[in-house]
Amino acid sequence: MTRRHWLAAGPPAAALTLAGCGRIEARADLVFISPSEPETLDPALASDQASGRVITSLFEGLMRWNEAGEAVPGVAEASPEITPDGLRYTFRLRAGARWSTGEPVTAHDFIASWERVLNPKTAADYVTLLHLIKNAKPYSEGALADFAQVGVAAPDDRTLVVTLEHPAPYFTDLCAFTTYCPVHVRSLAEAGKDAWKPGRLIGNGPYRLAEWRLNYRLILEKSPTYWDRDSVGMRQVEMRTINNPVSALNYFVTGTADLAMDKNGVPASLVESLRRQAYFHSGPMLASGFMRFNCAVADSPFADPRVRRAFGLCLDRQRLVERVTRMGEPAAYSFVPPGCGGGYQPPRPERLFDIAQARRLLAEAGYPGGKGFPLVRYLFPILETDLAMAIEVQAMWENALGVKILPQKQEWKVYLDSMRKVNYDICRSPWVGDYNDPNTFLDMFLSDSGNNRTGWKNADYDALIAAAAVEVDREKRFEIFRQAETLLIQTDAVIAPVWHYVGVQFYWPDKLAGVQSNLVDEHPFRCMRWI
């Protein structure tokens, strides 16, 4: 059946499709294309967007995202009560919030789940997001042994009180984020790794995990125990993993799939034509594409900030967004997108693209004309845009600096593992902001951040981020962030920003509702429905 037939009255519930080995299977209400597999379904360990989209369907925090990318009450029955000093949040949980077993979700479940994230043995990449809670940081670092001193308390099963280290207007947004979702801690202890498998996973979100076939598809089914199940429009959602953009587009235009929401799933060669189609949607988002440099190896040329600055100065960003990404993204000379947090303006470097200066810096570092410079391993995920990007930046660096670049493409999970282990020289990286504040970009390069992944540690940078955290005057806070960002991308040149992303969605707006471009690029499946 063609896309037109599917959309005449929405996808029929009993529609059938052919599967492997001649088997006939029912088509899901909504088929979504993802260019990558979820790395994990554990909220404490997730750090990629594919995982986050599934996890926030299986689990729900105190707050949840709506289709406009706003944090609204989830397990909490209303927005929290906040003390005048902005330090204490009191959440009242819904009486109808249930795990998929039918058990009530309690305040103690949240406390146990957050304690698990903070436990050093868990090794959560996003543990720093919980450091906002009083005494959470020393507990996670082993300096405090008594979890009772961490700023979370449950006066009763339906009341959760959270005390922060300092005021944070974005805390309610964090309560919708993956890492803050509760998990059924008891079942994890009993089942171990099997707890994440279909039929075993216990969640509290709008969907349950019905099937997961690696490198093929993942199926979510509407949960009968979800407190807001009557508003969940799609009975079944299938996430189909297709990392070839042309294949992904074919799935969509032939009606085999209904929705795609990832820029990496767009064929670069067809961008100009696709942008004119009625099913193509895009909008600004809080996200940046950038290069990480390996600062961890003492005897590597990249331990010298002059070398890192030289490589950054050779990137013709305008050429890259015009020839490679081609979605109308602005070239980036800052990591934090301008306007983030309601008006932040990042520092702009004096030198933007300067090959002559790059060559001088490389010569000063002891490598005139690239002489004696070792082979550079450039790491990137195996996606079409990233392959095109690798070809372009390889030519830029080799022609400008006289160095040799070895592009290394890896499958998504392997790429994430290599980046986590800082097993690269230069690594192409994306970052999507978790909430609308400069801190969501800049705190990832704290010395103790699991998302740093560069080996760089700088006490001055850590102190600036800490100072911004307690500054209540917005303009003074922004100025502190500018100092930190200058240190990150100019003085020490730990990263080289390349562009600021735009969000991309493929869907037919006259047939599918509940999808909307937004800054945090959150698109909950529970909000989607056929018109």
C-alpha atoms as one frame of an Amber mdcrd trajectory, in Angstrom:
protein
   0.000   0.000   0.000   1.215   3.508  -0.749   1.522   6.381   1.688  -1.647
   7.935   0.255  -3.631   4.797   1.008  -2.281   4.615   4.546  -3.273   8.180
   5.247  -6.733   8.131   3.773  -8.119   7.381   7.230  -4.985   6.833   9.331
  -3.204   3.465   9.514  -5.737   0.640   9.903  -5.367  -1.242  13.198  -5.439
  -4.611  11.463  -3.118  -3.688   8.595  -0.606  -6.405   7.750   2.947  -6.310
   6.466   5.316  -9.036   5.367   8.198  -9.895   7.679  11.182 -12.224   7.389
  10.694 -15.945   6.677   7.314 -15.315   5.070   5.696 -14.401   8.374   2.839
 -11.869   8.309   2.755  -9.286  11.079   0.356  -6.540  12.099   1.607  -3.057
  11.288   2.093  -0.740  14.257  -0.156   2.316  14.548   2.936   4.507  14.166
   6.211   3.495  12.523   9.123   5.764  13.345  12.530   5.686  11.638  15.648
   6.013  13.785  19.144   6.160  12.235  20.646   4.532  15.328  19.832   1.913
  17.936  19.240   2.873  21.554  22.507   2.420  23.415  20.631   1.398  26.569
  17.174   1.453  28.145  18.553   2.323  31.572  17.699   5.954  32.461  20.816
   6.151  34.621  23.140   5.224  31.753  21.541   6.775  28.674  23.413   9.575
  26.912  22.131   9.376  23.327  18.926  10.663  21.767  17.729   7.297  20.460
  17.857   5.870  23.986  16.181   8.936  25.441  13.211   8.724  23.098  12.482
   5.151  24.101  13.213   5.641  27.796  10.822   8.574  28.184   8.146   6.357
  26.617   8.818   3.553  29.108   9.439   5.711  32.169   8.044   9.017  33.393
   9.575  11.505  35.803   7.978  14.056  38.058   7.612  16.192  34.951   7.187
  15.131  31.325   7.677  16.844  27.962   4.732  18.011  25.899   4.751  18.367
  22.120   5.984  21.987  22.379   9.073  20.867  24.319   7.783  22.235  27.626
   8.134  20.425  30.949   4.651  19.828  32.386   3.507  17.718  35.374   3.986
  13.975  34.893   4.014  11.734  37.953   3.690  14.964  39.945   0.044  15.989
  39.981   0.926  19.688  39.610   3.906  22.015  39.417   5.946  21.932  42.632
   5.659  24.319  45.534   8.905  26.330  45.681  10.157  28.232  48.701  10.893
  31.972  48.202  14.657  31.348  48.252  14.285  28.910  45.319  15.994  26.090
  47.212  13.216  23.717  48.261  10.788  22.003  45.893   7.822  20.010  47.161
   6.159  17.626  44.701   2.860  15.870  45.332   2.637  12.602  43.378  -0.483
  11.452  41.558  -2.589   8.857  43.309  -3.043   7.061  39.976   0.654   6.819
  39.036   1.424   3.099  38.638   4.233   0.813  37.593   3.385  -1.604  34.804
   2.917  -4.238  37.536   0.063  -2.177  38.970   2.038  -1.110  42.052   1.863
   2.592  42.973   4.797   4.830  42.102   5.981   6.405  45.345   8.306   9.163
  46.449  10.578   6.421  47.816  10.929   5.050  44.267  12.319   8.397  43.131
  14.736   8.558  46.061  16.004   5.018  45.448  16.394   5.708  41.717  18.315
   8.931  42.276  20.527   7.232  44.847  21.313   4.623  42.182  22.333   7.355
  39.704  24.578   8.962  42.323  26.218   5.677  43.290  29.747   5.707  41.788
  29.350   2.023  40.844  26.569   2.970  38.402  28.950   5.215  36.409  26.181
   7.450  35.106  27.396   9.907  32.452  24.779  12.449  33.500  25.401  12.182
  37.240  26.400  15.861  37.310  22.805  16.823  36.522  21.901  15.575  40.003
  24.718  17.519  41.640  22.259  20.379  41.776  20.662  18.569  44.753  22.147
  19.381  48.147  25.074  17.102  49.054  24.544  14.975  45.930  28.003  15.785
  44.559  30.034  14.711  47.608  27.908  11.572  47.888  28.529  10.623  44.241
  32.259  11.264  44.680  32.507   9.147  47.825  33.270  12.085  50.122  29.924
  11.630  51.890  28.836   8.135  52.929  25.443   8.920  54.451  22.797   9.258
  51.732  20.383  10.581  54.361  22.269  13.876  54.151  21.457  14.270  50.444
  18.651  16.780  49.902  15.793  14.396  49.127  13.084  13.324  51.559   9.739
  11.512  51.473   7.450  12.605  54.344   4.974  10.079  52.944   4.528   7.899
  49.859   3.068  10.714  47.764   5.250  13.645  48.854   8.780  14.268  47.630
  10.812  17.188  48.973  13.988  18.205  47.114  16.494  20.702  48.498  18.958
  22.268  46.068  22.468  23.579  46.550  21.532  26.831  44.863  18.551  28.291
  43.003  18.069  26.807  39.538  15.118  28.037  37.470  15.582  25.079  35.110
  15.181  22.390  37.788  11.619  21.516  36.760  12.909  20.946  33.206  15.507
  18.555  34.602  12.728  16.627  36.330  11.453  15.683  32.849  14.880  14.534
  31.701  15.814  10.880  31.290  18.271  10.692  34.185  15.626  11.885  36.650
  13.138   9.156  35.670  12.403   6.568  38.362  13.176   2.896  37.851  11.785
  -0.162  39.625  14.905  -0.669  41.721  13.758  -3.909  43.349  13.247  -5.688
  40.019  16.682  -4.542  38.846  18.263  -6.143  41.886  16.323  -9.367  41.344
  16.596  -9.763  37.559  19.923  -8.096  36.772  20.477  -7.569  33.039  17.289
  -9.480  32.227  15.321  -6.613  33.808  15.723  -4.603  30.578  14.296  -7.267
  28.273  10.790  -7.345  26.733   8.342  -8.937  29.124  10.639  -8.255  32.095
  11.105  -4.490  31.996   8.955  -2.697  34.592   8.247   0.929  33.759   5.782
   3.630  34.677   5.477   5.409  31.343   2.818   5.521  28.637   4.274   2.464
  26.865   5.662  -0.984  27.651   8.488  -2.753  25.822   6.913  -5.464  23.661
   9.828  -6.397  21.410  13.419  -5.432  20.672  15.306  -7.084  17.824  18.754
  -5.553  17.628  19.583  -3.701  14.422  16.014  -4.190  13.206  13.189  -2.804
  15.306  11.837  -2.004  18.740   8.110  -2.106  19.517   6.310  -0.174  22.241
   2.762  -1.017  23.317   0.389   1.285  25.163   0.476   0.588  28.886  -2.883
  -0.208  30.522  -1.559   0.983  33.899  -0.415   4.466  32.806  -2.287   7.183
  34.696  -3.008   9.190  31.516  -3.625   6.220  29.187  -6.848   7.687  27.774
  -4.883  10.499  26.118  -2.326   8.150  24.493  -3.404   7.996  20.860  -1.091
   5.355  19.422  -1.745   1.815  20.629   1.570   0.572  19.253   4.736   2.368
  18.133   7.515   0.722  16.157  10.997   2.210  16.053  12.724   0.895  12.934
  16.516   1.245  12.844  17.706   2.380   9.391  21.080   4.114   9.225  21.054
   4.567   5.438  19.322   7.911   4.672  18.161   6.868   1.195  16.580   3.696
   2.567  15.000   5.695   5.380  13.486   8.158   2.903  12.126   5.283   0.803
  10.471   3.812   3.869   8.757   7.124   4.510   7.616   8.075   1.007   6.251
   4.585   0.311   4.206   4.582   3.527   6.191   1.839   5.229   7.030   4.418
   7.910   5.088   7.432   9.156   7.654   9.608  10.875  11.345  10.500  10.875
  12.847  13.075  13.233  16.601  12.960  12.769  18.694  15.165  10.524  21.148
  12.301  10.000  18.316  10.397   8.330  18.060  12.949   5.507  19.951  12.164
   2.255  22.366  15.061   1.813  22.118  14.935  -1.982  18.347  15.463  -1.876
  18.155  18.220   0.738  17.248  21.046  -1.631  14.356  19.079  -3.110  13.143
  17.719   0.234  12.966  21.146   1.845  10.191  22.047  -0.610   8.004  19.076
   0.293   4.867  19.400   2.435   6.075  16.651   4.742   9.385  18.413   5.511
   9.496  20.443   8.739  12.401  22.149  10.473  13.041  24.707  13.166  15.779
  25.996  15.477  16.903  23.831  18.342  19.366  23.973  21.212  22.051  21.813
  19.660  25.565  22.160  18.303  27.888  20.099  16.141  31.549  20.333  17.115
  34.963  18.671  17.164  36.457  17.256  20.374  40.232  17.103  20.769  41.926
  14.407  22.843  43.653  16.262  25.675  44.299  13.140  27.740  47.591  11.902
  26.230  50.494  13.921  27.606  52.922  13.209  24.747  50.340  13.776  21.981
  50.554  16.947  19.857  46.945  17.609  20.875  48.044  18.138  24.476  49.256
  21.550  23.218  46.440  24.140  22.914  48.311  25.792  20.038  47.823  22.632
  17.989  44.140  22.481  18.875  43.671  26.136  17.940  45.452  25.541  14.643
  43.090  22.739  13.674  40.079  24.834  14.642  41.228  27.816  12.565  41.398
  25.612   9.439  37.710  24.705   9.544  35.809  26.591   6.862  32.498  26.376
   8.680  30.498  28.268   6.083  31.626  25.855   3.403  30.666  22.903   5.597
  27.109  24.083   6.252  26.632  24.962   2.581  28.180  21.824   1.072  27.588
  19.135   3.692  24.730  19.810   6.111  22.665  22.075   3.788  19.706  22.433
   6.153  20.099  26.154   6.721  22.170  25.668   9.874  24.159  28.702  11.012
  27.929  28.262  11.153  29.015  28.126  14.798  31.893  29.954  16.447  30.531
  29.266  19.923  29.388  26.089  21.617  26.296  27.637  23.220  23.740  28.796
  20.625  23.071  32.557  20.762  19.899  33.441  22.678  20.003  30.330  24.859
  18.416  30.815  28.278  16.467  33.852  27.195  19.246  36.090  25.893  22.737
  34.654  26.359  25.206  36.014  23.805  28.336  33.843  23.567  31.850  35.192
  22.999  32.913  35.530  19.381  36.595  34.831  18.617  38.687  37.489  16.920
  39.912  34.961  14.369  37.294  32.785  12.677  38.959  31.123   9.666  42.644
  31.926   9.343  44.939  29.408   7.666  48.012  31.639   7.935  47.605  31.937
  11.696  46.928  28.197  11.949  50.226  27.445  10.206  52.095  29.835  12.516
  50.605  28.166  15.589  51.527  24.684  14.323  55.099  25.858  13.623  55.347
  27.372  17.128  54.271  24.003  18.539  57.203  22.350  16.722  55.562  21.115
  13.521  56.378  23.576  10.701  54.458  22.605   7.596  53.221  19.535   9.455
  56.721  18.049   9.562  56.962  15.307  12.178  53.260  15.406  12.990  51.901
  11.881  13.611  48.945  10.396  11.764  45.691  11.918  13.084  42.759   9.579
  13.842  39.495  11.352  13.071  36.538   9.507  14.620  32.962   9.790  13.351
  29.760   7.688  13.328  28.769   5.750  10.232  26.120   8.148   8.919  25.926
   9.756   5.474  26.393  13.368   6.588  29.302  12.419   8.824  31.034  10.601
   5.968  30.707  13.693   3.776  31.939  15.808   6.673  34.970  13.540   7.119
  35.937  13.960   3.464  35.715  17.752   3.699  37.587  18.240   6.977  40.268
  15.742   5.954  40.995  17.884   2.895  40.907  21.125   4.915  43.406  19.919
   7.516  45.732  18.133   5.114  45.868  21.023   2.630  46.241  23.760   5.238
  48.560  22.105   7.748  50.409  19.400   5.818  49.250  16.659   8.213  47.816
  13.237   7.410  44.290  12.374   8.568  42.973   8.834   9.003  39.145   8.913
   9.023  37.730   6.212  11.321  34.028   5.496  10.939  32.318   3.323  13.521
  28.876   1.930  14.237  26.945   4.128  16.654  27.434   2.089  19.824  31.121
   1.485  19.083  31.579   5.184  18.310  29.996   6.156  21.650  32.232   3.707
  23.481  35.368   5.025  21.737  34.389   8.589  22.574  33.699   7.640  26.198
  37.161   6.040  26.431  38.734   9.065  24.661  40.086   6.670  22.050  40.604
   9.165  19.198  42.641  12.236  18.257  39.752  14.305  16.914  36.112  13.274
  17.246  33.070  14.712  15.478  30.393  15.199  18.136  26.798  16.410  18.436
  25.223  17.847  21.574  21.535  18.537  22.175  20.728  20.764  25.136  18.735
  19.081  27.891  17.118  22.322  29.029  17.068  25.953  27.882  20.074  27.376
  29.719  23.778  27.825  28.821  24.648  25.504  31.694  23.339  22.493  29.765
  26.181  22.999  27.287  28.988  24.254  29.485  28.724  21.942  32.485  29.489
  18.918  30.312  33.173  19.952  30.284  33.556  20.024  34.046  36.483  17.925
  35.216  34.172  15.320  36.753  31.542  15.211  34.002  30.926  11.839  32.391
  30.097  13.660  29.161  33.414  15.539  28.998  35.118  12.770  27.008  38.200
  14.834  26.145  40.487  14.196  29.115  40.622  17.961  29.744  40.476  19.183
  33.321  40.715  22.816  34.321  40.179  24.083  37.868  39.561  27.645  36.673
  36.807  26.424  34.360  35.233  24.378  37.157  35.300  27.436  39.420  33.582
  29.605  36.801  30.756  27.110  36.304  30.374  26.864  40.092  30.253  30.671
  40.365  27.585  30.887  37.658  25.534  28.318  39.531  25.104  30.568  42.577
  24.806  33.909  40.747  21.197  35.111  40.806  21.674  38.176  38.588  21.058
  36.959  35.030  23.448  39.319  33.237  26.268  38.682  35.721  25.619  34.948
  35.358  25.807  35.220  31.563  29.099  37.106  31.833  30.582  34.305  33.944
  29.430  31.797  31.335  31.125  33.882  28.613  34.401  33.723  30.526  34.046
  29.953  30.834  33.197  29.506  27.163  36.165  31.673  26.142  38.433  29.393
  28.158  36.852  26.289  26.622  36.873  27.175  22.927  39.517  29.898  22.572
  42.170  29.848  25.302  42.417  26.066  25.719  40.546  25.202  22.501  39.297
  21.896  23.869  36.573  21.807  21.240  35.963  23.488  17.889  32.293  24.374
  17.255  31.190  23.895  13.651  27.448  24.573  13.365  24.236  24.979  15.329
  21.638  22.373  14.415  18.099  22.786  13.208  15.534  20.139  14.056  14.092
  18.105  11.172  10.886  16.074  11.036   9.237  14.175   8.182   5.476  13.724
   8.598   2.237  14.669   6.872   0.734  17.524   8.947  -2.799  17.039   7.631
  -2.817  13.461   8.924  -0.477  13.216  11.923  -0.916  15.569  14.880   1.165
  15.995  18.020   4.519  16.637  16.348   5.996  20.102  16.656   9.460  21.591
  16.161  10.850  22.817  19.481  14.133  23.967  20.993  14.834  20.824  23.019
  13.859  18.494  20.134  11.501  16.452  22.307   8.645  14.686  20.504   6.771
  12.324  22.862   5.006   9.463  21.102   2.172   9.686  23.637   1.219  13.105
  22.179   0.878  11.818  18.620  -2.440  10.891  17.055  -3.982  10.401  13.641
  -6.346  13.150  12.540
